[in-house]
Amino acid sequence: MIYAVDAENITIKGEGTLDGQGKKWWMEFFRVMIDLKDNGMRDINKYQPMWDAQNDTTAIYAETNKDYVSTLQRRFFRPPFIQPVRCKRVKIEGVKIVNSPFWTVNPEFCENVTIKDITIHNVPSPNTDGINPESCRNVHISDCHISVGDDCITIKSGRDAQARRLGVPCENITITNCTMLSGHGGVVIGSEMSGSVRKVTIS
């Protein structure tokens, strides 16, 4: 929803509220999962064929084991709220973020990321992680308040063959003075961490 690739010097700062209007996404996710549970098959919604048409799903299937393929067959894609990719000097400070459709703050392959004094509230909701640095270097997260429908802060580096081939670790991560109210875990390492995780300090 807020997205950047190969950019530098990004700041999202202020006292306002960013609202992702996630409820419709969550309800559709619940509908799809309930149908899978009750009928043993997933009712594909109108967005899934659009995604399949734009992505090489054959390559994804070929790189993964059968268990993961089965999860992909019932996948449901929702947008992350804030996702810088291969960016340098990213700062997110002071804002309140609510109702993310999916992961809330998800920097990928970024360097020098500062996330300070933000509030994230995404409950009740499925799989709406709070802050997920993925294959990033030099990340400082502090003074944040997080209440979400999955893990509050998660350190990741990709999964399976694709991440092992890229081999980009998440490293030099500092997390301090944060509060987590609702969530599956406070600070979690993984589950997607095939590129390795190194040098993490949590206090």
N, C-alpha and C positions, 0 to 999 in steps of 0.2 A: 504493500500500500504506500509506503514511503521507501524508495528504492534508489540505489546508486551503484554504479559499476566503475571501477578504475578512477575514482575521484579522490580529491585531497581537501583537507580543511573543511570538514562538515560539522556544523553545530546545530543541534535542535535544543533550544533553551527557552525557558519562560515559566510562567505560573499558570498557564491555561491547561485545558483538558483536551486530549485527543481521544475521540470515541470511534472505535472500529465497527460499530453496529454489528457485532458478531453473532447476535442471537439467531438470525436466520440461518447462518452457516452452521451453528451448533445444532439447531433443530433438524436441519437436513442431515447432518452427520448422524444424529441419534436415530432418525428414521431409517437411514440406510443400514445402520448396524442392527437395529431391531429386526428388519426384514431378513438380514443375513442369519440372525440367531433363530428366528421363527421358521423360516422357509429353507434354510441351508444354501441360499444363494443371494447375491447382492443385486438389488434393483438399481441398475445404472441410471444415474440422473443425466440431465441434458448436457452437463458440463464435461463429463468424463470422455465422451467421444471427441470433443473439441481438444482436450488435453492429449489424447492418444494420437490425434492427427498431427500434432506439432512436435511430438517427442518420439525418439527411437526406443519404444518399449521392448523390442526384441533384444537390443543390446543390454538393457537393464536386466532382463530375465536371464540372459546368457551368462552374466557376471555373478549371479547369485545362486545360492543353493535352493533346493525345492521348498524348504520351509519359508524362506523369504518370498519366493515366487507366490506362494499361497497367500501371504499377507498383501502382496501387491495386487493380486486379483480382487481383493476387496478394499483397495485403497480409496481414499477420499481426499481430494486435494483442496486445501484452503490457503489463502494468502497470509504469509507473515505480516506483522504490522510495520516494523522498521527493519530493513535488511540491506545494509551496505555490503558490497562484495568487492574484494581486492581494493579496499580504500585505505588511505593513510590519514591519521590524525582526525579521529571521529570523536565528537563530544556530545553526549546527551545529558542534559542537566535540568532539574527543577520541574519538569512537566509531569502531569498525571495522565496515565494511559489506561483506558478502560475498554472492555468488550472487544478484545482482539479476536479475530476469527481463528487464529492459529498461534504459533509462537509469537511472542510480543516484540522482543528486541533480539535480533539474530544476525550479528555481524559475522561474515564468512571471509576467511583469508585476508583479514584486515590487520593493520599494525597501528599501535598507539591509540587504543580505544579507552576513553574515560566515560563512565556512566555513574552519575552522582546525583543523589537526592531526588530520585524519581519515585513515583508511586504507580504501581501496576495493580489493577483490580479486574479480574476476569472470572468471576464465579456467579452461579454454577456453570461450568463449561467443560468440554472435553479437550485434553491435549493442548492447553493454552499456556505452555511454559512461559516463565517471566523473562529471564535474560539468558540467552544461549550463545556465548562466543564459540565459534566453530573454526578450527584451524587458524586461530588468530595468535598474534604475538604482542606482548606488552599491553595487557588489559587491566584496568583498575576499576573495580566496582565498589562503591561505598555509599553508606547512608541512604539506602533504598528501602522502601516498604513494599512487600510483594504478597499478593493473595490471588492464587490462580487455580485452574482446574487440572494442573499436572505439576511438574517440578518447578520450584521457584527460580533457582539458578542452575544451569546445566552446562558443563564443560564438554565440548564435543570435538571430533575431528573426522567425521564421515564414517561410512560403514562399508565393510566387505571389500571386494576386489577393487572397486573404483577408488576408494580412499587409500588402500594399500599402495596402489599404483602411483597416486599423487604424492603420498607420503609427507603431508604437511601437518606437523603437530600443532596442538594448542599449547602455548607455553608462555611462561612469565605472567601468571595470572594472580592478581591480588584481590581478595574479597574481604571487606571489613565493615563492621558496624551496620549491618543490614538486619531488618526484621522480616520474618516470614510468618504469615498468619495461616492461610489455607494453602495446601499443596501436598503432593505425594512425597516430596523430599525438599529439604532446605537448600543445601548445595550438593549437587550430584555430579559425579564424573561418569560420563557415558549416558545412555548405552552406546551410542554411535561414537566410537573412539579408535577406529582402525588405523588412523594416522598418528596415534600416540598422544599422550598428555604428559607434560613435563613442568616442573617448577611451579607449583601451586601453593599459595599461602592463604589460609582462611582464618579469620579471627572475628 
